[in-house]
Amino acid sequence: MAYGEYVGSFFGMFIGTIIAVWKSNRSENYSPDFMFLLMPLFALSLGSHGLRTLECWLTGNKISGVTILATLGGVLLSIAIGIFLATMLMNGIMNLKKQRIS
């Protein structure tokens, strides 16, 4: 278990959330934020752990369920923190832009 999983998931979701909020606020014709977040959320959490389990089955390595679940919990927590911080950052930037316009 490496810290790269947690840090990578955090920054991946942080950047993904910034892009999702930016794209959805560009025009009213775009989808809501959460629609843009579905792909990175799946790729960083469930998809990556599913592929890791498939790799273990194919190579014959041992699968330790408790370790995988603990890692998944840490990854999901880092994803949630990344979404929260990026949303707060984008809301702050949007409010600053509104104040400058007024």
GUFIRO-296111 format. One record per residue: chain; x, y, z of N, C-alpha, C in turn; residue in three letters. Coordinates in Angstrom, 3 decimals, decimal comma. Layout:
N
cadena_n.x_n.y_n.z_ca.x_ca.y_ca.z_c.x_c.y_c.z_residuo
A_X_Y_Z_X_Y_Z_X_Y_Z_ALA
...
REM end
This chain:
102
cadena_n.x_n.y_n.z_ca.x_ca.y_ca.z_c.x_c.y_c.z_residuo
A_0,849_-1,169_0,000_0,000_0,000_0,000_0,895_1,233_0,000_MET
A_0,659_2,102_-0,940_1,493_3,294_-1,061_0,638_4,544_-0,882_ALA
A_1,311_5,611_-0,514_0,591_6,878_-0,381_0,184_7,437_-1,736_TYR
A_0,747_6,919_-2,803_0,423_7,383_-4,143_-1,037_7,192_-4,500_GLY
A_-1,652_6,132_-3,991_-3,071_5,898_-4,278_-3,928_7,023_-3,718_GLU
A_-3,664_7,398_-2,494_-4,478_8,419_-1,842_-4,222_9,797_-2,442_TYR
A_-2,965_10,124_-2,620_-2,614_11,437_-3,171_-3,075_11,538_-4,618_VAL
A_-2,876_10,474_-5,388_-3,318_10,477_-6,780_-4,827_10,586_-6,907_GLY
A_-5,552_9,884_-6,047_-7,019_9,967_-6,072_-7,489_11,354_-5,672_SER
A_-6,826_11,942_-4,671_-7,196_13,286_-4,237_-7,000_14,289_-5,364_PHE
A_-5,812_14,318_-5,946_-5,537_15,304_-6,991_-6,336_15,024_-8,262_PHE
A_-6,552_13,750_-8,579_-7,375_13,425_-9,735_-8,793_13,944_-9,583_GLY
A_-9,372_13,746_-8,412_-10,736_14,216_-8,194_-10,782_15,727_-8,021_MET
A_-9,748_16,307_-7,423_-9,671_17,762_-7,265_-9,694_18,438_-8,640_PHE
A_-8,838_17,974_-9,547_-8,787_18,546_-10,896_-10,066_18,217_-11,667_ILE
A_-10,571_16,994_-11,522_-11,817_16,613_-12,189_-13,003_17,455_-11,745_GLY
A_-13,060_17,781_-10,466_-14,154_18,608_-9,956_-14,043_20,037_-10,469_THR
A_-12,831_20,569_-10,502_-12,650_21,929_-11,027_-13,101_21,993_-12,486_ILE
A_-12,716_21,004_-13,274_-13,122_20,980_-14,684_-14,636_20,822_-14,803_ILE
A_-15,235_19,963_-13,990_-16,687_19,742_-14,046_-17,454_21,006_-13,684_ALA
A_-17,042_21,688_-12,627_-17,741_22,912_-12,219_-17,540_23,999_-13,268_VAL
A_-16,332_24,106_-13,791_-16,055_25,119_-14,810_-16,883_24,879_-16,068_TRP
A_-16,940_23,616_-16,533_-17,698_23,300_-17,740_-19,194_23,499_-17,548_LYS
A_-19,703_23,125_-16,404_-21,153_23,222_-16,202_-21,599_24,661_-15,988_SER
A_-20,696_25,535_-15,545_-21,076_26,929_-15,330_-20,825_27,811_-16,544_ASN
A_-20,258_27,269_-17,604_-19,988_28,060_-18,800_-21,267_28,457_-19,512_ARG
A_-22,242_27,580_-19,509_-23,483_27,839_-20,225_-24,612_27,061_-19,567_SER
A_-25,824_27,488_-19,809_-26,960_26,767_-19,250_-27,284_25,513_-20,045_GLU
A_-26,669_25,352_-21,220_-26,930_24,178_-22,047_-26,134_22,966_-21,598_ASN
A_-25,169_23,158_-20,711_-24,350_22,045_-20,234_-25,069_21,280_-19,134_TYR
A_-24,628_20,049_-18,950_-25,185_19,194_-17,899_-24,750_19,691_-16,525_SER
A_-25,417_19,244_-15,464_-24,993_19,615_-14,111_-23,615_19,038_-13,766_PRO
A_-23,035_19,567_-12,695_-21,682_19,172_-12,273_-21,539_17,672_-12,085_ASP
A_-22,513_17,063_-11,424_-22,353_15,657_-11,057_-22,296_14,745_-12,276_PHE
A_-22,842_15,165_-13,401_-22,760_14,344_-14,608_-21,322_14,253_-15,109_MET
A_-20,561_15,344_-14,960_-19,170_15,340_-15,380_-18,285_14,604_-14,379_PHE
A_-18,764_14,405_-13,159_-17,969_13,750_-12,127_-18,108_12,234_-12,106_LEU
A_-19,081_11,693_-12,821_-19,308_10,247_-12,771_-18,125_9,445_-13,307_LEU
A_-17,562_9,868_-14,427_-16,458_9,099_-15,018_-15,207_9,103_-14,139_MET
A_-14,705_10,265_-13,678_-13,514_10,179_-12,822_-13,788_9,482_-11,489_PRO
A_-14,996_9,622_-10,956_-15,318_8,953_-9,698_-15,257_7,444_-9,856_LEU
A_-15,835_6,934_-10,942_-15,787_5,490_-11,159_-14,363_5,017_-11,435_PHE
A_-13,639_5,777_-12,244_-12,277_5,368_-12,610_-11,348_5,364_-11,401_ALA
A_-11,533_6,301_-10,477_-10,638_6,402_-9,334_-11,012_5,481_-8,183_LEU
A_-12,256_5,051_-8,101_-12,654_4,242_-6,945_-12,982_2,806_-7,341_SER
A_-14,176_2,573_-7,768_-14,631_1,208_-8,027_-13,920_0,561_-9,197_LEU
A_-13,705_1,306_-10,253_-13,061_0,741_-11,434_-11,640_0,298_-11,163_GLY
A_-10,896_1,107_-10,431_-9,499_0,756_-10,173_-9,397_-0,466_-9,257_SER
A_-10,280_-0,581_-8,292_-10,234_-1,747_-7,401_-10,742_-3,004_-8,102_HIS
A_-11,685_-2,851_-8,995_-12,140_-3,997_-9,778_-11,045_-4,515_-10,692_GLY
A_-10,309_-3,608_-11,313_-9,206_-4,027_-12,173_-8,075_-4,658_-11,366_LEU
A_-7,828_-4,149_-10,166_-6,787_-4,728_-9,313_-7,162_-6,160_-8,919_ARG
A_-8,418_-6,387_-8,607_-8,871_-7,725_-8,243_-8,780_-8,665_-9,445_THR
A_-9,162_-8,178_-10,622_-9,049_-8,988_-11,831_-7,593_-9,348_-12,106_LEU
A_-6,707_-8,400_-11,912_-5,274_-8,661_-12,105_-4,779_-9,728_-11,129_GLU
A_-5,232_-9,671_-9,881_-4,831_-10,688_-8,894_-5,339_-12,062_-9,294_CYS
A_-6,558_-12,137_-9,791_-7,093_-13,430_-10,219_-6,308_-13,986_-11,400_TRP
A_-5,984_-13,137_-12,362_-5,291_-13,599_-13,560_-3,859_-14,026_-13,271_LEU
A_-3,186_-13,320_-12,371_-1,787_-13,633_-12,078_-1,640_-14,694_-10,989_THR
A_-2,701_-15,011_-10,291_-2,634_-16,021_-9,243_-2,145_-15,480_-7,914_GLY
A_-2,043_-14,170_-7,771_-1,638_-13,574_-6,490_-2,772_-13,682_-5,483_ASN
A_-2,417_-13,580_-4,215_-3,430_-13,628_-3,160_-4,231_-12,328_-3,144_LYS
A_-5,498_-12,493_-2,848_-6,376_-11,340_-2,688_-6,673_-11,215_-1,207_ILE
A_-6,316_-10,096_-0,638_-6,608_-9,878_0,784_-7,740_-8,871_0,871_SER
A_-8,921_-9,378_1,146_-10,113_-8,546_1,124_-10,106_-7,407_2,118_GLY
A_-9,592_-7,634_3,315_-9,597_-6,585_4,335_-8,679_-5,442_3,919_VAL
A_-7,536_-5,764_3,368_-6,612_-4,726_2,921_-7,216_-3,936_1,765_THR
A_-7,846_-4,638_0,840_-8,457_-3,958_-0,297_-9,585_-3,054_0,180_ILE
A_-10,391_-3,506_1,131_-11,475_-2,666_1,640_-10,939_-1,457_2,404_LEU
A_-9,857_-1,654_3,154_-9,261_-0,522_3,868_-8,698_0,494_2,889_ALA
A_-8,058_0,015_1,843_-7,532_0,919_0,818_-8,670_1,634_0,109_THR
A_-9,735_0,915_-0,205_-10,890_1,531_-0,853_-11,483_2,624_0,029_LEU
A_-11,566_2,379_1,326_-12,072_3,410_2,236_-11,194_4,648_2,224_GLY
A_-9,879_4,455_2,224_-8,967_5,598_2,165_-9,070_6,356_0,855_GLY
A_-9,214_5,620_-0,241_-9,348_6,257_-1,558_-10,653_7,038_-1,632_VAL
A_-11,740_6,444_-1,151_-13,027_7,156_-1,167_-12,990_8,407_-0,299_LEU
A_-12,298_8,332_0,831_-12,156_9,513_1,687_-11,350_10,596_0,982_LEU
A_-10,264_10,238_0,323_-9,466_11,244_-0,376_-10,234_11,826_-1,560_SER
A_-11,074_11,017_-2,214_-11,924_11,528_-3,291_-12,931_12,529_-2,738_ILE
A_-13,551_12,199_-1,614_-14,533_13,111_-1,010_-13,886_14,426_-0,598_ALA
A_-12,699_14,366_-0,034_-11,995_15,597_0,364_-11,627_16,411_-0,876_ILE
A_-11,199_15,740_-1,943_-10,872_16,439_-3,184_-12,069_17,144_-3,779_GLY
A_-13,229_16,469_-3,792_-14,458_17,096_-4,303_-14,833_18,295_-3,443_ILE
A_-14,771_18,138_-2,129_-15,155_19,217_-1,218_-14,262_20,445_-1,399_PHE
A_-12,951_20,234_-1,383_-12,030_21,372_-1,489_-12,112_22,056_-2,849_LEU
A_-12,244_21,273_-3,921_-12,359_21,872_-5,252_-13,658_22,649_-5,396_ALA
A_-14,742_22,146_-4,838_-16,016_22,863_-4,897_-15,941_24,163_-4,115_THR
A_-15,318_24,126_-2,952_-15,168_25,355_-2,169_-14,303_26,368_-2,915_MET
A_-13,228_25,904_-3,543_-12,364_26,783_-4,313_-13,116_27,415_-5,477_LEU
A_-13,857_26,613_-6,220_-14,591_27,141_-7,374_-15,708_28,086_-6,945_MET
A_-16,386_27,790_-5,837_-17,412_28,710_-5,344_-16,802_30,044_-4,936_ASN
A_-15,624_30,008_-4,320_-14,936_31,239_-3,953_-14,544_32,045_-5,175_GLY
A_-14,048_31,367_-6,205_-13,669_32,068_-7,443_-14,891_32,668_-8,117_ILE
A_-15,983_31,928_-8,151_-17,219_32,428_-8,769_-17,746_33,646_-8,026_MET
A_-17,686_33,614_-6,681_-18,154_34,756_-5,896_-17,278_35,969_-6,120_ASN
A_-15,953_35,782_-6,263_-15,066_36,895_-6,549_-15,364_37,514_-7,906_LEU
A_-15,657_36,669_-8,896_-16,007_37,190_-10,225_-17,307_37,989_-10,179_LYS
A_-18,284_37,504_-9,418_-19,558_38,227_-9,296_-19,374_39,573_-8,611_LYS
A_-18,489_39,619_-7,601_-18,238_40,879_-6,907_-17,521_41,870_-7,808_GLN
A_-16,623_41,406_-8,650_-15,913_42,305_-9,566_-16,839_42,873_-10,620_ARG
A_-17,804_42,065_-11,070_-18,757_42,535_-12,084_-19,686_43,577_-11,508_ILE
A_-20,109_43,414_-10,255_-21,070_44,341_-9,643_-20,463_45,666_-9,311_SER
REM end
